Amino acid sequence: MNEPDYKNVKIMVVDDEVDLEPLIRQKFRRQIRDGLYDFVFAHNGLEALTKLIEFPEIGIILSDINMPEMDGLTLLMKLKELKNPGLKTVIVSAYGDMENIRTAMNRGAFDFLTKPISFEDLEITINKTMDEILQVRHSMEEHDQLISIQQDLQTAHDIQQAILPKTFPPFPSRKDFDIYAAMIAAREVGGDFFDFFMIDNNRLGFVIGDVSGKGVPAAIFMAVSRTLIRATGLKAIPAAECMHYVNNLLCNESVSCMFVTVFYGILNTETGELEYVNAGHNPPYLLGREGLKKVEMTGGTILGCIEDYQYHSRKIMLAPGDRIFLYTDGVTEAFTKNDEAYGDERLELFLQQHPGHSIEELVKGVLTEVNDHSRGIPQSDDITLLSICYNGRT
């Protein structure tokens, strides 16, 4: 059976008896020779504190109680101030000195040994303490790794939020349309995204998307998808051609079978014509003079799945005052503690009951509705909303 690896833990013996050091080195010569034990010696508590600075690998302190300059009980108090869970003290005293031993245990000693010391018992105690220290150090390493991961996730969250538009109105000089959007990630980072950009002076490109999966992989795929759609859309090519090009790029770069649902539209701000492609996304709502209705699907599949897929676009005409309301399924699939989804019907009812609301009021209102519906239940999916109001030429 393999012996445990104690090589990274030093043992400090604190005792004013000068004969103890050669005795311990003789009794544990095999373990010392094999590198299993590594001893450091100090003759009082004050010297022991100095040795701790000199040898930060010290994990076990075998300390006598009665010593000059600083005794073992005072040393224990000083060690407690270090707040180092990876440092364990085993106190050593006479068998009849139970009062001091009890005081030592109350001050944080891990274990105790009585004189005269049984070296067999000492070895068992050292090994038991070593095992505890290694377990504590492993837990501390995992904790440090977790903190590092959390810091990385917070950085990723900040980066993701930074690449999404967040200044509204984004085009304050434009009076022919209004636009407002929001994204709330279910975790530190999410797979939803939205974007909008002026293709030229009269055409507004806009997109909403939902990447499969959660966490960091979805966030990376989200950033790639958004960047490709924006870069391709700015080439001023038709919506179907844009989706075809981006889909092929994502198919070539996709890993772990990731994909993204997308609604991409191009609004002619001069005429009100909206050309769009729905690539497997939830159909948006059109809020117009004829009431509320869903925007027809275009028969397109998700991006990043089928290479060279041919997408088709549709066109609708928006009248001044018409609004497009886009969302991801994190809205309709927000659940209560009884697994009741917010659903399409609640969303449609809210939109129907607030025809006079501005697009900002609609987006914020839906977010409030969803939050009230869930009543504190954590989000199971990202929630993203995008709404555009066409005002017409002014």
Secondary structure, DSSP 8 states (H G I E B T S, - for coil): ------TT-EEEEE-S-TTHHHHHHHHTHHHHHTTS--EEEESSHHHHHHHHHH-TTEEEEEEESS-SSS-HHHHHHHHHHH--TT-EEEEEEETT-HHHHHHHHHTT-SEEEEES--HHHHHHHHHHHHHHHHHHHHHHHHHHHHHHHHHHHHHHHHHHHHHS---SSSSTT--SEEEEEEEE-SSSS-SEEEEEEEEETTEEEEEEEEESS-HHHHHHHHHHHHHHHHHHHTTT--HHHHHHHHHHHHHHH--TT--EEEEEEEEETTT-EEEEEEEB----EEEETTEEEE-----B--BTSSTT-----EEEE--TT-EEEEE-HHHHT-B-TT--B-HHHHHHHHHHH-TT--HHHHHHHHHHHHHHHHTT---SS-EEEEEEEE----
